[in-house]
Amino acid sequence: MTTLIRLGARIRAARKAAGFKTAKAFLKKHKVPASTYSQHESGARTPDEEGLRFYTKVFDVDFDWLKTGKGQPFRKATSFKKEALTEESLVLRRTDRINEELLAKILAQSIRDYAQKISSKVIQSIAEESAEAYNKQASSVHASLLKNKR
């Protein structure tokens, strides 16, 4: 089972699959600084090689999977681990889909706003050019009429 999810999410999924329902339970047992772990799990900070090896050992997951998301997550997969990882992956995919939909809506609105702004500028530019061309033509016609009157 290959699960391609971001590093912080893999750490969270591995923690849950290792039986730590909450980060607090993990932190209490392993004496990891809360802010450090929180940043690793949220993706705000990437753990160094030593940190990744620590998580690999504690969560009993494959190092390459934890680091890259490629390969099999567990060396010894129990049904609980598989189920926990599958559940966490579904939650992450649902969250990612919601984030993608929200991003699409934001982009669509931004594009509409930008298009309206551009359209207004284009329309204004066309109107100005048309008025300028009309004024030139009117001046030319007026000059021609004056010339013919003489």
Secondary structure, DSSP 8 states (H G I E B T S, - for coil): ------HHHHHHHHHHHTT-SSHHHHHHHH---HHHHHHHHHTSS---HHHHHHHHHHHTB-HHHHHHS-S-SBSS--HHHHHHHHHHHHHHHHHHHHHHHHHHHHHHHHHHHHHHHHHHHHHHHHHHHHHHHHHHHHHHHHHHHHHHH-
